[in-house]
Amino acid sequence: MKLARWLESKTCAARPLGPRMHEMKFLMAILVYLVIGLILGAGMIMAVKGKPSLLIVGFIAYAVAFGKIGCLPKKSH
């Protein structure tokens, strides 16, 4: 119960976002995109060698990240 209250107080909705928070989210998005790109690239190389498992995992991670995180919230449409 205490953990839930602590997490609730730390969420972005509890306080307005400053310019620093937007910068951090932008840099984190770039980092995540690069990591998924590296996983997909390594997966393509492994798929050529006959082991497509990393490519499949990378594609699923990309699809989930794009669907959950990358899409705009409905209220901004």
CORKA-V319190 format. One record per residue. N is the residue number from 1. RES is the residue in one small letter. SS is DSSP state (A for helix, B for strand, O for the rest). OMEGA is omega as a letter, one per 30 degrees, with the letter a starting at -180 (NA if undefined). BURIAL is 1 if it has 9 or more other C-alpha atoms within 8 Angstrom, else 0. Layout:
N;RES;SS;OMEGA;BURIAL + N;RES;SS;OMEGA;BURIAL
This chain:
1;m;O;l;0 + 2;k;A;l;0 + 3;l;A;l;0 + 4;a;A;l;0 + 5;r;A;l;0 + 6;w;A;l;0 + 7;l;A;l;0 + 8;e;A;l;0 + 9;s;A;a;0 + 10;k;A;a;0 + 11;t;O;a;0 + 12;c;A;a;0 + 13;a;A;a;0 + 14;a;A;a;0 + 15;r;O;a;0 + 16;p;O;l;0 + 17;l;O;l;0 + 18;g;O;a;0 + 19;p;A;a;0 + 20;r;A;a;0 + 21;m;A;l;0 + 22;h;A;l;1 + 23;e;A;l;0 + 24;m;A;l;0 + 25;k;A;l;0 + 26;f;A;l;0 + 27;l;A;l;0 + 28;m;A;l;0 + 29;a;A;l;0 + 30;i;A;a;0 + 31;l;A;a;0 + 32;v;A;l;0 + 33;y;A;l;0 + 34;l;A;l;0 + 35;v;A;l;0 + 36;i;A;l;1 + 37;g;A;l;0 + 38;l;A;l;0 + 39;i;A;l;1 + 40;l;A;l;1 + 41;g;A;l;1 + 42;a;A;l;1 + 43;g;A;l;1 + 44;m;A;l;1 + 45;i;A;l;0 + 46;m;A;l;1 + 47;a;A;l;1 + 48;v;A;l;0 + 49;k;O;l;0 + 50;g;O;a;0 + 51;k;O;a;0 + 52;p;O;a;1 + 53;s;A;a;0 + 54;l;A;l;1 + 55;l;A;l;1 + 56;i;A;l;1 + 57;v;A;l;0 + 58;g;A;l;1 + 59;f;A;l;1 + 60;i;A;l;0 + 61;a;A;l;1 + 62;y;A;a;1 + 63;a;A;l;0 + 64;v;A;a;1 + 65;a;A;l;1 + 66;f;A;a;1 + 67;g;A;a;0 + 68;k;A;a;0 + 69;i;A;a;0 + 70;g;A;a;0 + 71;c;O;l;0 + 72;l;O;l;0 + 73;p;O;a;0 + 74;k;A;a;0 + 75;k;A;l;0 + 76;s;A;l;0 + 77;h;O;NA;0
